[in-house]
């Protein structure tokens, strides 16, 4: 792996497997908790500020490219109405196919499966299954309104 400011946090019972020519342009953070498995194929590129957090399994196919600030989380905190956010987690594996382009500020959530040769548009939140050869964007509308005059 080449790059600067790459941060690895790996528990003894976890495994990270890197292919050849995995490149980070800076501040890549990889967290592998107890018994986690992270597999990154060859010729994968991470832009500035990417993060992978795994409590179960994250697989990334060869030839993938990640834009700035992509976040991959195979886990969520548990929570309750009484106690709030708990230290326990739920998790489900994430699989990203070969030759995918994951654009800036994408978040990939637990249980997501992205097929081969997919493009995930900027700012998209991904969960569920994305078939091979898909372009995925998330529709958002910009709402603009005038500021009301008068003091509050």
Secondary structure, 3 states (H helix, E strand, C coil): CECCCCEEEECCCCEEEECCCCEECCCCEEEECCCCEEEECCCCEECCCCEEEECCEEEECCCCEECCCCEEECEEEEEECCCEEEEEEEECCEEECCCCEECCCCEECCCCEECCCCEECCCCEECCEECCCCEECCCCCCCCCCCCCCCC
